[in-house]
Amino acid sequence: MTIHFIGAGPGAADLITLRGSRLLASCPVCLYAGSIVAPELLEHCAPGTKLIDTAPMSLDEIEAEYVAAHTAGMDVA
């Protein structure tokens, strides 16, 4: 299991790197800060990806999602 941190640049969805786009497409779990991430970026995720908006979550809740993904052997973007 690998956790990938993908920079979203200045916020415009069309400025994501090719590597970032590929990682979003390949990871079965995507944690993102909904308060600052453009919703269009999530279109790079594959259908069926577990999308988790971390904006309303505590650090403990976010950590629990990473641990659950690790336990299941899933990569996280």
Backbone as a chain_set.jsonl record, in Angstrom:
{"seq": "MTIHFIGAGPGAADLITLRGSRLLASCPVCLYAGSIVAPELLEHCAPGTKLIDTAPMSLDEIEAEYVAAHTAGMDVA", "coords": {"N": [[0.851, -1.171, 0.0], [0.56, 2.159, -0.872], [0.743, 5.596, -0.121], [-0.079, 8.403, -1.877], [0.691, 11.762, -2.286], [-0.754, 14.335, -3.941], [-0.183, 17.241, -5.604], [-2.274, 20.006, -6.279], [-1.729, 22.267, -7.629], [-2.29, 25.73, -8.513], [-5.011, 25.559, -8.328], [-6.687, 25.413, -10.596], [-8.352, 22.988, -12.433], [-7.382, 21.945, -14.83], [-4.652, 22.101, -14.663], [-3.395, 20.005, -13.434], [-0.77, 17.61, -13.087], [0.408, 15.133, -15.466], [1.284, 12.843, -14.183], [-0.026, 13.092, -11.705], [-2.678, 12.873, -12.56], [-2.678, 10.249, -13.561], [-2.11, 8.827, -11.216], [-4.385, 9.412, -9.663], [-6.251, 8.076, -11.227], [-5.504, 5.457, -10.838], [-5.641, 4.731, -8.155], [-7.573, 3.103, -5.673], [-8.693, 4.435, -3.551], [-9.371, 7.744, -2.6], [-8.483, 10.465, -0.809], [-9.391, 13.732, -0.114], [-9.278, 17.29, 0.343], [-12.118, 18.775, 0.46], [-12.795, 21.426, 0.764], [-10.879, 22.906, -0.512], [-10.107, 21.677, -2.879], [-10.665, 21.496, -6.319], [-13.712, 20.302, -7.597], [-13.699, 19.194, -10.155], [-11.268, 17.92, -10.416], [-11.622, 15.435, -9.324], [-12.747, 13.997, -11.311], [-10.764, 12.646, -12.564], [-10.459, 10.334, -11.194], [-11.032, 6.815, -11.127], [-14.094, 5.088, -12.037], [-15.959, 3.932, -9.283], [-14.056, 4.441, -7.384], [-13.301, 5.015, -3.993], [-14.245, 7.908, -2.672], [-13.273, 10.35, -0.424], [-14.081, 13.061, 1.389], [-12.13, 15.028, 3.26], [-12.431, 17.407, 4.575], [-14.471, 17.934, 6.61], [-13.578, 16.241, 8.581], [-11.891, 14.94, 11.512], [-8.399, 14.778, 12.458], [-7.867, 12.257, 13.531], [-9.947, 10.746, 12.407], [-9.292, 10.897, 9.701], [-6.81, 9.614, 9.715], [-7.69, 7.059, 10.428], [-8.944, 6.271, 8.073], [-6.734, 6.023, 6.351], [-5.413, 3.916, 7.661], [-7.325, 1.887, 7.393], [-7.313, 1.558, 4.606], [-4.672, 0.714, 4.269], [-4.73, -1.711, 5.696], [-6.407, -3.129, 4.026], [-4.792, -3.313, 1.853], [-4.764, -1.369, -0.128], [-3.867, 1.244, -2.427], [-3.586, 4.78, -1.908], [-4.702, 7.958, -2.922]], "CA": [[0.0, 0.0, 0.0], [1.301, 3.411, -0.96], [-0.036, 6.828, -0.048], [0.449, 9.4, -2.802], [0.218, 13.128, -2.08], [-0.784, 14.939, -5.268], [-0.402, 18.685, -5.57], [-3.302, 20.467, -7.218], [-1.305, 23.535, -8.213], [-3.005, 26.921, -8.054], [-6.433, 25.296, -8.175], [-7.379, 25.125, -11.855], [-8.36, 21.536, -12.635], [-6.626, 21.552, -16.021], [-3.218, 22.242, -14.418], [-2.856, 18.818, -12.77], [0.262, 16.958, -13.885], [0.037, 13.826, -16.011], [1.516, 11.854, -13.133], [-1.121, 13.224, -10.755], [-3.876, 12.322, -13.196], [-2.527, 8.784, -13.602], [-2.234, 8.301, -9.852], [-5.802, 9.469, -9.289], [-6.962, 7.042, -11.984], [-5.103, 4.103, -10.448], [-5.834, 4.459, -6.722], [-8.952, 2.771, -5.328], [-9.157, 5.333, -2.491], [-8.899, 9.118, -2.768], [-8.827, 11.411, 0.254], [-9.169, 15.086, -0.616], [-9.846, 18.374, 1.151], [-13.178, 19.334, -0.368], [-12.88, 22.879, 0.906], [-9.885, 23.576, -1.354], [-9.846, 20.932, -4.11], [-11.687, 21.674, -7.356], [-14.427, 19.042, -7.828], [-13.342, 18.653, -11.473], [-10.099, 17.046, -10.281], [-12.071, 14.085, -8.973], [-13.117, 13.311, -12.551], [-9.625, 11.806, -12.946], [-10.575, 9.07, -10.459], [-11.757, 5.755, -11.825], [-15.407, 4.762, -11.476], [-15.878, 3.02, -8.152], [-13.077, 4.904, -6.397], [-13.869, 5.505, -2.731], [-13.899, 9.322, -2.529], [-13.477, 10.76, 0.961], [-13.84, 14.482, 1.632], [-11.568, 15.126, 4.607], [-12.644, 18.747, 5.142], [-15.189, 17.949, 7.889], [-13.092, 15.16, 9.438], [-10.781, 15.189, 12.437], [-7.17, 14.084, 12.079], [-8.027, 10.849, 13.902], [-10.825, 10.117, 11.411], [-8.512, 10.784, 8.464], [-5.833, 8.552, 9.955], [-8.414, 5.786, 10.4], [-9.158, 5.923, 6.659], [-5.447, 5.531, 5.85], [-5.168, 2.609, 8.275], [-8.25, 0.935, 6.761], [-6.801, 1.289, 3.258], [-3.453, -0.084, 4.445], [-5.15, -3.055, 6.097], [-6.994, -3.766, 2.845], [-3.782, -3.379, 0.798], [-5.124, -0.445, -1.207], [-3.152, 2.51, -2.586], [-4.408, 5.955, -1.614], [-4.292, 9.248, -3.499]], "C": [[0.888, 1.221, 0.0], [0.329, 4.569, -0.842], [0.655, 7.849, -0.928], [-0.151, 10.753, -2.455], [0.36, 13.849, -3.409], [-1.09, 16.418, -5.133], [-1.405, 19.093, -6.63], [-2.945, 21.81, -7.837], [-2.115, 24.7, -7.674], [-4.521, 26.746, -8.001], [-7.198, 24.994, -9.448], [-7.241, 23.634, -12.176], [-7.517, 21.098, -13.828], [-5.112, 21.705, -15.849], [-2.614, 21.048, -13.675], [-1.805, 18.177, -13.682], [-0.26, 15.629, -14.434], [0.212, 12.739, -14.954], [0.389, 11.891, -12.1], [-2.404, 12.619, -11.291], [-3.831, 10.796, -13.208], [-2.673, 8.162, -12.211], [-3.681, 8.319, -9.385], [-6.584, 8.353, -9.974], [-6.66, 5.639, -11.475], [-5.373, 3.752, -8.987], [-7.301, 4.169, -6.402], [-9.547, 3.649, -4.227], [-8.554, 6.707, -2.734], [-9.413, 9.97, -1.616], [-8.479, 12.8, -0.249], [-9.828, 16.095, 0.317], [-10.867, 19.111, 0.291], [-13.3, 20.839, -0.298], [-11.895, 23.608, 0.005], [-9.597, 22.878, -2.677], [-11.006, 21.132, -5.082], [-12.377, 20.335, -7.624], [-14.076, 18.388, -9.167], [-12.13, 17.722, -11.398], [-10.505, 15.607, -9.987], [-12.537, 13.303, -10.193], [-11.981, 12.43, -13.061], [-9.672, 10.452, -12.246], [-11.395, 8.07, -11.266], [-13.147, 5.572, -11.222], [-15.235, 3.74, -10.347], [-14.844, 3.398, -7.106], [-13.807, 5.387, -5.149], [-13.359, 6.929, -2.534], [-14.257, 9.782, -1.125], [-13.091, 12.22, 1.108], [-13.384, 14.636, 3.076], [-11.847, 16.46, 5.287], [-13.397, 18.72, 6.478], [-14.657, 16.942, 8.917], [-11.994, 15.63, 10.385], [-9.553, 14.427, 11.934], [-7.257, 12.6, 12.413], [-8.896, 10.104, 12.893], [-10.084, 9.913, 10.09], [-7.497, 9.65, 8.593], [-6.496, 7.181, 9.898], [-8.676, 5.336, 8.964], [-7.87, 5.393, 6.034], [-5.15, 4.137, 6.387], [-6.067, 1.551, 7.636], [-7.772, 0.569, 5.359], [-5.553, 0.415, 3.333], [-3.803, -1.532, 4.777], [-5.707, -3.835, 4.912], [-6.005, -3.862, 1.683], [-4.042, -2.448, -0.372], [-4.221, 0.787, -1.219], [-4.123, 3.658, -2.382], [-3.819, 7.17, -2.317], [-4.848, 10.336, -2.618]], "O": [[1.845, 1.314, 0.769], [-0.771, 4.53, -1.392], [1.84, 8.131, -0.749], [-1.37, 10.88, -2.341], [1.463, 13.964, -3.945], [-2.136, 16.799, -4.608], [-1.384, 18.58, -7.748], [-3.778, 22.426, -8.502], [-2.573, 24.676, -6.532], [-5.24, 27.688, -7.665], [-8.261, 24.376, -9.39], [-6.134, 23.094, -12.185], [-6.992, 19.985, -13.832], [-4.362, 21.464, -16.795], [-1.435, 21.079, -13.323], [-1.94, 18.201, -14.905], [-1.239, 15.076, -13.933], [-0.61, 11.829, -14.844], [-0.096, 10.845, -11.669], [-3.13, 11.937, -10.569], [-4.823, 10.135, -12.902], [-3.283, 7.105, -12.054], [-4.155, 7.356, -8.782], [-7.475, 7.754, -9.372], [-7.466, 4.727, -11.658], [-5.333, 2.576, -8.624], [-8.181, 4.921, -6.822], [-10.755, 3.618, -3.99], [-7.367, 6.826, -3.039], [-10.618, 10.173, -1.465], [-7.38, 13.018, -0.759], [-10.81, 15.788, 0.993], [-10.507, 19.972, -0.512], [-13.85, 21.462, -1.206], [-12.051, 24.807, -0.228], [-8.902, 23.442, -3.523], [-12.171, 20.962, -4.724], [-11.701, 19.333, -7.854], [-14.149, 17.166, -9.298], [-11.985, 16.83, -12.234], [-9.801, 14.67, -10.364], [-12.705, 12.085, -10.125], [-12.206, 11.56, -13.902], [-8.991, 9.517, -12.669], [-12.322, 8.435, -11.989], [-13.362, 5.861, -10.044], [-14.449, 2.8, -10.465], [-14.756, 2.758, -6.059], [-14.815, 6.087, -5.243], [-12.177, 7.134, -2.259], [-15.396, 9.628, -0.683], [-11.922, 12.579, 0.969], [-14.156, 14.402, 4.006], [-11.528, 16.626, 6.464], [-12.995, 19.424, 7.405], [-15.223, 16.807, 10.001], [-11.268, 16.583, 10.101], [-9.666, 13.541, 11.087], [-6.767, 11.768, 11.649], [-8.611, 8.954, 12.56], [-10.235, 8.878, 9.441], [-7.349, 8.83, 7.687], [-5.911, 6.237, 9.368], [-8.631, 4.14, 8.673], [-7.902, 4.425, 5.274], [-4.686, 3.272, 5.644], [-5.615, 0.438, 7.365], [-7.822, -0.598, 4.969], [-5.399, -0.518, 2.546], [-3.236, -2.464, 4.205], [-5.508, -5.045, 4.804], [-6.334, -4.426, 0.639], [-3.591, -2.709, -1.487], [-3.854, 1.311, -0.167], [-5.319, 3.535, -2.643], [-2.607, 7.386, -2.311], [-4.64, 11.518, -2.891]]}, "num_chains": 1, "name": "protein.A"}
